[in-house]
């Protein structure tokens, strides 16, 4: 059937339906997804019609097949923009069941579906789950796992994410991680124990991201693994440790918000800064750089166990260590201006002598004096 331009009445109906829509465009991976995701989602509007599974050879499938090979996503986006919400749902359902993987991937790109806010027996939800579980193309599978990551309220889908976590394809495993380490799914029984398994993945990038995201989501089961990494001497784990400490910082020095302080995370961060021998990766400049940010006064009232002198001592040790990364040393000097005193910087300048990073001390003192 030919899609017709929207009349004024249809436009009003579409706007009303869109307000009840149970999916939304995907946002970039949040630096701190837990904060936004922990709010209770609004329930889906009960009057929303549920699209039935599209029949093979439907007009929608034919229209999808006729999309241009160039700029296919743009053409698809234009198609779903110009129809009612109910029709868009039917198009999506036809697309995920299409014979061409270039079409099947389209509904999943730049989209996050939130079916768990609506009826559990939604035909549309069931159809998406069925199609994802039987997907064989790894690119489509990874995209689908990302778009469906908030919906592990469905037991069948949860089991599929657990299975996908051991897939031979790295991108598929990364996508599965987005669902298993996700505060939207925190009520799923046993999910924290499943999430911890990513810390043993063969891929360094997955282990690094997993450690950071687990800590951001408050999964305390990962702490023994972080402590083991801090005590270990394997230099190949330094990048993974960077991810862990980024997650730890979120628990006690969550700039720019500064609304929480976890004493355990604070102590482990100090252990990290004091860990030796230092290297180009230890401590990471990204971690030290976060400590340059000036905390809010209300945070200081929360941070009972925080001791400026201990943080300053660790930063001074980093700044003095020629084995550490140059940027990490320079950021440490700038952070001393936040956590320490002018006298700490002056003493550091004397200790550094003609070390090249001494110029950073001079610049930092100039800023304090201006």
C-alpha positions in Angstrom: 0.0 0.0 0.0 1.1 3.5 -0.7 2.1 5.6 2.3 0.1 8.9 2.2 1.2 12.3 3.5 -0.1 13.0 7.0 -3.3 15.1 7.3 -3.6 17.5 10.2 -5.8 15.1 12.1 -3.3 12.3 11.5 -0.5 14.5 12.7 -2.3 15.2 15.9 -2.9 11.5 16.4 0.8 10.7 15.6 1.9 13.3 18.2 -0.3 11.7 20.8 0.9 8.2 20.0 4.6 9.3 20.0 4.2 10.5 23.6 3.3 6.9 24.5 6.1 5.4 22.4 8.1 2.8 24.2 11.4 3.4 22.4 13.7 6.3 21.8 16.8 7.3 19.8 19.9 5.8 21.3 22.1 8.2 23.3 25.9 8.0 23.2 27.3 5.7 25.9 27.1 7.6 29.0 30.1 8.4 31.0 27.9 7.7 34.0 24.9 5.7 32.7 23.8 4.6 36.2 22.8 8.1 37.4 20.2 8.7 34.6 19.1 5.1 34.3 18.2 4.5 37.9 15.1 6.6 37.7 11.9 4.5 37.5 10.7 4.6 33.9 7.2 5.8 33.2 4.6 3.2 32.4 3.6 2.8 28.8 0.2 4.3 27.8 -2.4 1.5 28.0 -4.3 2.7 25.0 -1.4 2.2 22.6 -2.2 -0.4 19.8 0.1 -3.3 19.5 1.2 -4.0 15.9 0.8 -7.6 14.8 3.7 -9.4 13.3 3.9 -8.5 9.6 3.0 -11.1 7.0 5.6 -12.3 4.6 5.4 -10.3 1.4 3.6 -7.4 3.0 3.7 -4.0 1.4 6.1 -2.8 4.1 8.6 -5.6 3.3 8.3 -4.6 -0.4 8.9 -1.0 0.3 11.9 -1.8 2.5 13.4 -3.9 -0.3 13.1 -0.9 -2.6 15.2 1.4 -0.4 18.2 2.7 -2.2 21.5 0.9 -1.7 23.2 4.2 -1.1 22.2 6.2 2.0 19.9 3.4 3.0 19.6 4.5 6.6 18.7 8.1 5.6 16.0 6.8 3.3 14.7 4.5 6.1 14.6 7.3 8.6 12.6 9.4 6.2 10.2 6.5 5.7 9.4 6.1 9.4 9.2 9.9 10.0 6.4 10.3 7.5 3.9 7.8 8.9 1.9 7.3 12.1 3.4 5.7 15.1 1.4 2.5 14.6 2.7 2.3 11.0 6.2 2.9 12.1 6.0 0.0 14.5 4.8 -2.2 11.6 7.7 -1.1 9.4 10.2 -1.9 12.2 8.7 -5.3 12.6 8.9 -6.0 8.9 12.5 -4.7 8.8 13.9 -6.9 11.6 12.4 -10.0 9.8 13.7 -9.0 6.4 15.9 -11.4 4.4 18.5 -8.7 3.8 20.8 -8.0 6.8 21.3 -4.4 5.4 17.6 -3.9 6.1 17.4 -5.9 9.3 20.0 -3.7 11.0 18.1 -0.4 10.2 15.6 -0.4 13.2 18.5 -1.1 15.6 20.8 1.7 14.5 20.9 4.7 16.8 17.9 3.4 18.7 17.3 2.1 22.2 14.0 0.2 22.7 12.4 0.2 26.1 9.8 -2.6 25.9 10.0 -3.3 29.6 8.0 -0.1 30.4 5.0 -1.6 28.5 3.0 -4.9 28.5 5.2 -8.0 28.8 3.0 -9.8 26.3 3.4 -7.1 23.6 3.4 -8.8 20.2 6.0 -6.3 19.0 8.3 -7.1 22.0 7.9 -10.8 21.3 8.6 -10.3 17.6 11.8 -8.3 18.3 13.0 -10.9 20.8 12.3 -13.8 18.4 14.1 -12.2 15.5 17.1 -11.2 17.6 17.6 -14.7 19.0 17.7 -16.3 15.5 20.0 -13.6 14.0 23.1 -15.0 12.4 24.7 -11.9 10.9 27.2 -10.6 13.6 26.8 -6.9 12.6 23.0 -7.1 12.9 23.3 -9.2 16.1 25.6 -6.7 17.8 23.4 -3.7 16.8 20.3 -5.6 18.0 21.9 -6.4 21.4 22.7 -2.7 21.8 19.2 -1.5 20.9 17.5 -4.1 23.1 19.9 -3.7 26.1 17.3 -2.3 28.5 14.9 -5.2 28.1 16.3 -8.1 30.1 13.0 -8.2 32.0 12.2 -10.8 29.4 13.7 -14.1 30.7 14.2 -15.5 27.2 16.1 -12.4 26.2 18.2 -12.4 29.4 19.3 -16.0 28.6 20.2 -14.9 25.1 22.4 -12.1 26.5 24.2 -14.6 28.8 24.8 -16.8 25.8 26.0 -13.9 23.6 28.5 -12.9 26.4 30.6 -15.9 25.3 30.2 -15.3 21.5 33.4 -15.7 19.5 32.9 -12.2 18.0 34.3 -9.4 20.2 31.7 -6.8 19.1 28.9 -9.2 19.9 30.3 -9.7 23.4 30.7 -6.0 23.9 27.1 -5.5 22.9 26.0 -8.2 25.3 27.9 -6.4 28.1 25.8 -3.3 27.5 22.7 -5.3 28.7 24.3 -7.3 31.5 26.0 -4.3 33.0 23.1 -1.9 32.9 21.2 -0.3 35.8 17.9 -0.7 33.9 18.2 -4.4 34.4 19.4 -4.4 38.0 16.2 -6.1 39.2 17.0 -9.2 37.1 17.9 -12.0 39.5 21.6 -13.1 39.2 22.6 -10.5 36.8 25.4 -9.0 38.9 27.2 -12.4 39.0 26.8 -12.7 35.2 28.2 -9.2 34.7 31.3 -10.0 36.7 32.3 -12.7 34.2 33.3 -9.9 31.7 36.3 -9.3 34.0 37.7 -12.6 32.7 37.1 -11.9 29.0 40.0 -12.5 26.6 39.7 -8.9 25.2 41.5 -6.2 27.1 39.0 -3.5 26.0 36.1 -5.5 27.3 37.8 -6.1 30.7 38.6 -2.4 31.0 35.1 -1.2 30.1 33.5 -3.9 32.3 35.5 -2.9 35.3 34.6 0.8 34.9 30.9 0.2 34.2 30.5 -2.4 37.0 31.9 0.2 39.5 29.8 3.0 38.1 26.7 0.8 38.6 27.7 0.0 42.2 28.5 -3.7 41.7 30.5 -4.4 44.8 31.3 -8.0 43.6 34.1 -6.5 41.4 36.0 -5.0 44.3 38.1 -8.1 45.1 39.2 -8.3 41.5 40.2 -4.6 41.7 42.2 -5.2 44.9 44.0 -8.2 43.2 44.9 -6.0 40.2 46.3 -3.3 42.6 48.4 -5.9 44.4 49.6 -7.6 41.2 52.7 -7.0 39.2 51.5 -7.8 35.7 52.1 -4.6 33.7 49.8 -6.0 30.9 46.8 -5.3 33.3 47.6 -1.5 33.6 45.0 -0.4 31.0 42.4 -2.6 32.7 43.3 -1.0 36.0 42.8 2.4 34.5 39.2 1.5 33.7 38.7 0.3 37.2 40.0 3.5 38.8 37.8 5.6 36.5 34.9 3.7 38.0 36.2 4.1 41.5 36.5 7.9 41.0 32.9 8.0 40.1 32.1 6.6 43.5 33.9 9.2 45.6 35.0 12.1 43.3 32.2 12.3 40.8 33.0 15.6 39.1 31.3 17.8 38.2 28.4 16.7 40.4 30.3 15.8 43.7 27.2 14.2 45.3 28.7 11.1 46.8 31.7 9.8 48.7 32.6 6.1 49.1 35.4 5.5 51.6 36.4 2.2 50.1 36.7 3.6 46.6 38.7 6.5 47.9 41.2 4.3 49.6 41.6 2.1 46.6 42.3 5.2 44.4 45.0 6.3 46.8 46.5 2.8 46.6 46.5 3.2 42.8 48.2 6.5 42.9 50.9 5.1 45.2 51.4 1.9 43.2 54.9 1.4 41.9 56.8 1.0 39.7 55.1 3.8 37.8 55.0 3.7 34.0 53.5 5.4 30.9 50.2 3.7 31.9 50.4 3.9 35.7 49.0 6.1 36.8 47.0 7.0 33.7 46.8 10.7 33.0 43.0 10.4 32.6 42.7 9.4 36.2 45.1 12.1 37.5 43.4 14.7 35.4 40.1 14.1 37.1 41.7 15.2 40.4 42.3 18.6 39.0 38.7 19.5 39.3 37.7 21.6 42.3 35.2 19.8 44.5 32.0 21.6 45.7 31.7 22.6 49.4 28.8 20.3 49.9 31.0 17.4 48.9 33.5 18.3 51.5 30.8 17.8 54.1 30.1 14.3 52.8 33.8 13.3 52.5 34.5 12.5 56.1 37.4 10.1 55.4 39.0 12.4 52.8 42.4 13.7 53.9 43.9 16.4 51.7 47.4 15.7 52.9 47.2 12.0 51.8 46.0 12.9 48.3 48.6 15.6 48.0 51.4 13.3 49.1 50.3 10.7 46.5 50.2 13.5 43.8 53.7 14.8 44.8 55.1 11.3 44.5 53.6 11.0 41.0 55.0 14.4 40.0 58.5 13.5 41.2 58.6 10.1 39.5 60.5 10.4 36.1 59.2 6.9 35.2 55.6 8.1 35.1 53.9 9.6 32.1 54.8 13.2 31.5 51.2 14.4 31.2 50.3 12.5 34.3 53.1 14.2 36.2 52.0 17.6 34.9 48.3 16.9 35.8 49.5 15.8 39.3 51.1 19.2 39.8 47.9 21.0 38.8 45.9 18.8 41.1 48.2 19.7 44.0 47.0 23.2 43.6 43.5 21.9 44.4 44.2 19.4 47.2 47.4 20.9 48.6 49.0 24.3 49.3 51.3 26.8 47.8 54.0 25.6 50.2 53.6 22.0 48.8 54.2 23.4 45.3 57.2 25.4 46.4 58.7 22.4 48.1 58.1 20.3 45.0 59.8 22.9 42.8 63.0 22.6 44.9 62.9 18.8 44.8 62.4 18.7 41.0 65.4 21.0 40.3 66.0 21.1 36.5 63.5 18.3 35.7 61.4 19.4 32.6 58.1 19.2 34.6 59.4 21.8 37.0 58.1 24.4 34.4 54.6 23.2 35.2 55.1 23.9 38.9 56.2 27.4 38.0 53.2 28.0 35.8 50.8 26.7 38.5 52.4 28.9 41.1 52.0 31.9 38.8 48.3 31.2 38.5 47.9 30.9 42.2 49.7 34.3 42.7 47.7 36.1 40.0 
